[in-house]
Amino acid sequence: MSRGSQRDRDRERAQARAGNKGKQGKDDGLTPEQRRERDAKALQEKLAKKAAQGGGNNKGGGEFGKNKKK
């Protein structure tokens, strides 16, 4: 079997696998502006929820990550 026909078969198999997944983000019926507003609102709610839980567990803060040379 030549390598060219194997590539064609692999492409067909890859298309079949990708066809089953579909595009989930684009079929919601929203315009790009509406999508941005929805995502921004979700992000704000997520940040508010995290701040309400305590917020003391932020990454990169604290004394351990800093170099203290004098």
mmCIF file of the C-alpha atoms, coordinates in Angstrom:
data_MODEL
# 
_entry.id   MODEL 
# 
loop_
_atom_site.group_PDB 
_atom_site.id 
_atom_site.type_symbol 
_atom_site.label_atom_id 
_atom_site.label_alt_id 
_atom_site.label_comp_id 
_atom_site.label_asym_id 
_atom_site.label_entity_id 
_atom_site.label_seq_id 
_atom_site.pdbx_PDB_ins_code 
_atom_site.Cartn_x 
_atom_site.Cartn_y 
_atom_site.Cartn_z 
_atom_site.occupancy 
_atom_site.B_iso_or_equiv 
_atom_site.pdbx_formal_charge 
_atom_site.auth_seq_id 
_atom_site.auth_comp_id 
_atom_site.auth_asym_id 
_atom_site.auth_atom_id 
_atom_site.pdbx_PDB_model_num 
ATOM 1  C CA . MET A 1 1  ? 0.000   0.000  0.000  1.00 0.00 ? 1  MET A CA 1 
ATOM 2  C CA . SER A 1 2  ? 1.375   3.375  -0.906 1.00 0.00 ? 2  SER A CA 1 
ATOM 3  C CA . ARG A 1 3  ? 1.647   6.133  1.641  1.00 0.00 ? 3  ARG A CA 1 
ATOM 4  C CA . GLY A 1 4  ? -0.656  8.435  -0.345 1.00 0.00 ? 4  GLY A CA 1 
ATOM 5  C CA . SER A 1 5  ? -3.692  6.195  0.007  1.00 0.00 ? 5  SER A CA 1 
ATOM 6  C CA . GLN A 1 6  ? -3.034  5.801  3.731  1.00 0.00 ? 6  GLN A CA 1 
ATOM 7  C CA . ARG A 1 7  ? -3.030  9.586  4.108  1.00 0.00 ? 7  ARG A CA 1 
ATOM 8  C CA . ASP A 1 8  ? -6.351  9.779  2.316  1.00 0.00 ? 8  ASP A CA 1 
ATOM 9  C CA . ARG A 1 9  ? -7.842  7.143  4.602  1.00 0.00 ? 9  ARG A CA 1 
ATOM 10 C CA . ASP A 1 10 ? -6.509  8.927  7.668  1.00 0.00 ? 10 ASP A CA 1 
ATOM 11 C CA . ARG A 1 11 ? -7.995  12.218 6.482  1.00 0.00 ? 11 ARG A CA 1 
ATOM 12 C CA . GLU A 1 12 ? -11.378 10.559 5.954  1.00 0.00 ? 12 GLU A CA 1 
ATOM 13 C CA . ARG A 1 13 ? -11.260 9.041  9.426  1.00 0.00 ? 13 ARG A CA 1 
ATOM 14 C CA . ALA A 1 14 ? -10.281 12.380 10.966 1.00 0.00 ? 14 ALA A CA 1 
ATOM 15 C CA . GLN A 1 15 ? -13.159 14.136 9.206  1.00 0.00 ? 15 GLN A CA 1 
ATOM 16 C CA . ALA A 1 16 ? -15.570 11.495 10.439 1.00 0.00 ? 16 ALA A CA 1 
ATOM 17 C CA . ARG A 1 17 ? -14.371 11.955 14.020 1.00 0.00 ? 17 ARG A CA 1 
ATOM 18 C CA . ALA A 1 18 ? -14.520 15.748 13.766 1.00 0.00 ? 18 ALA A CA 1 
ATOM 19 C CA . GLY A 1 19 ? -17.984 15.608 12.207 1.00 0.00 ? 19 GLY A CA 1 
ATOM 20 C CA . ASN A 1 20 ? -19.404 13.962 15.300 1.00 0.00 ? 20 ASN A CA 1 
ATOM 21 C CA . LYS A 1 21 ? -18.293 16.769 17.594 1.00 0.00 ? 21 LYS A CA 1 
ATOM 22 C CA . GLY A 1 22 ? -19.798 19.714 15.729 1.00 0.00 ? 22 GLY A CA 1 
ATOM 23 C CA . LYS A 1 23 ? -19.440 23.350 16.626 1.00 0.00 ? 23 LYS A CA 1 
ATOM 24 C CA . GLN A 1 24 ? -21.034 24.010 19.967 1.00 0.00 ? 24 GLN A CA 1 
ATOM 25 C CA . GLY A 1 25 ? -20.067 27.669 20.361 1.00 0.00 ? 25 GLY A CA 1 
ATOM 26 C CA . LYS A 1 26 ? -21.587 28.991 17.153 1.00 0.00 ? 26 LYS A CA 1 
ATOM 27 C CA . ASP A 1 27 ? -25.040 27.428 17.245 1.00 0.00 ? 27 ASP A CA 1 
ATOM 28 C CA . ASP A 1 28 ? -26.342 29.444 20.202 1.00 0.00 ? 28 ASP A CA 1 
ATOM 29 C CA . GLY A 1 29 ? -27.996 32.055 17.937 1.00 0.00 ? 29 GLY A CA 1 
ATOM 30 C CA . LEU A 1 30 ? -26.177 35.017 19.466 1.00 0.00 ? 30 LEU A CA 1 
ATOM 31 C CA . THR A 1 31 ? -24.376 37.833 17.727 1.00 0.00 ? 31 THR A CA 1 
ATOM 32 C CA . PRO A 1 32 ? -20.717 38.379 18.607 1.00 0.00 ? 32 PRO A CA 1 
ATOM 33 C CA . GLU A 1 33 ? -21.663 41.396 20.744 1.00 0.00 ? 33 GLU A CA 1 
ATOM 34 C CA . GLN A 1 34 ? -24.253 39.397 22.678 1.00 0.00 ? 34 GLN A CA 1 
ATOM 35 C CA . ARG A 1 35 ? -21.758 36.594 23.150 1.00 0.00 ? 35 ARG A CA 1 
ATOM 36 C CA . ARG A 1 36 ? -19.143 39.034 24.524 1.00 0.00 ? 36 ARG A CA 1 
ATOM 37 C CA . GLU A 1 37 ? -21.683 40.518 26.935 1.00 0.00 ? 37 GLU A CA 1 
ATOM 38 C CA . ARG A 1 38 ? -22.740 37.065 28.101 1.00 0.00 ? 38 ARG A CA 1 
ATOM 39 C CA . ASP A 1 39 ? -19.138 35.984 28.627 1.00 0.00 ? 39 ASP A CA 1 
ATOM 40 C CA . ALA A 1 40 ? -18.232 39.209 30.433 1.00 0.00 ? 40 ALA A CA 1 
ATOM 41 C CA . LYS A 1 41 ? -21.211 38.814 32.759 1.00 0.00 ? 41 LYS A CA 1 
ATOM 42 C CA . ALA A 1 42 ? -20.288 35.211 33.498 1.00 0.00 ? 42 ALA A CA 1 
ATOM 43 C CA . LEU A 1 43 ? -16.712 36.243 34.255 1.00 0.00 ? 43 LEU A CA 1 
ATOM 44 C CA . GLN A 1 44 ? -17.840 39.010 36.602 1.00 0.00 ? 44 GLN A CA 1 
ATOM 45 C CA . GLU A 1 45 ? -20.114 36.579 38.446 1.00 0.00 ? 45 GLU A CA 1 
ATOM 46 C CA . LYS A 1 46 ? -17.271 34.083 38.739 1.00 0.00 ? 46 LYS A CA 1 
ATOM 47 C CA . LEU A 1 47 ? -14.907 36.714 40.145 1.00 0.00 ? 47 LEU A CA 1 
ATOM 48 C CA . ALA A 1 48 ? -17.534 37.978 42.598 1.00 0.00 ? 48 ALA A CA 1 
ATOM 49 C CA . LYS A 1 49 ? -18.184 34.433 43.796 1.00 0.00 ? 49 LYS A CA 1 
ATOM 50 C CA . LYS A 1 50 ? -14.475 33.822 44.286 1.00 0.00 ? 50 LYS A CA 1 
ATOM 51 C CA . ALA A 1 51 ? -14.071 37.094 46.203 1.00 0.00 ? 51 ALA A CA 1 
ATOM 52 C CA . ALA A 1 52 ? -17.029 36.204 48.425 1.00 0.00 ? 52 ALA A CA 1 
ATOM 53 C CA . GLN A 1 53 ? -15.470 32.855 49.304 1.00 0.00 ? 53 GLN A CA 1 
ATOM 54 C CA . GLY A 1 54 ? -12.474 34.497 50.916 1.00 0.00 ? 54 GLY A CA 1 
ATOM 55 C CA . GLY A 1 55 ? -10.135 35.515 48.164 1.00 0.00 ? 55 GLY A CA 1 
ATOM 56 C CA . GLY A 1 56 ? -7.099  34.710 50.303 1.00 0.00 ? 56 GLY A CA 1 
ATOM 57 C CA . ASN A 1 57 ? -5.991  31.968 47.975 1.00 0.00 ? 57 ASN A CA 1 
ATOM 58 C CA . ASN A 1 58 ? -4.704  34.116 45.138 1.00 0.00 ? 58 ASN A CA 1 
ATOM 59 C CA . LYS A 1 59 ? -1.788  32.795 43.142 1.00 0.00 ? 59 LYS A CA 1 
ATOM 60 C CA . GLY A 1 60 ? 1.497   34.629 42.995 1.00 0.00 ? 60 GLY A CA 1 
ATOM 61 C CA . GLY A 1 61 ? 0.990   36.601 46.181 1.00 0.00 ? 61 GLY A CA 1 
ATOM 62 C CA . GLY A 1 62 ? 2.563   36.209 49.557 1.00 0.00 ? 62 GLY A CA 1 
ATOM 63 C CA . GLU A 1 63 ? 6.123   36.182 50.796 1.00 0.00 ? 63 GLU A CA 1 
ATOM 64 C CA . PHE A 1 64 ? 7.248   32.917 49.269 1.00 0.00 ? 64 PHE A CA 1 
ATOM 65 C CA . GLY A 1 65 ? 7.374   34.071 45.659 1.00 0.00 ? 65 GLY A CA 1 
ATOM 66 C CA . LYS A 1 66 ? 9.463   37.170 46.247 1.00 0.00 ? 66 LYS A CA 1 
ATOM 67 C CA . ASN A 1 67 ? 13.239  37.491 46.225 1.00 0.00 ? 67 ASN A CA 1 
ATOM 68 C CA . LYS A 1 68 ? 14.449  39.373 49.257 1.00 0.00 ? 68 LYS A CA 1 
ATOM 69 C CA . LYS A 1 69 ? 18.062  40.331 48.711 1.00 0.00 ? 69 LYS A CA 1 
ATOM 70 C CA . LYS A 1 70 ? 19.497  43.176 50.701 1.00 0.00 ? 70 LYS A CA 1 
# 
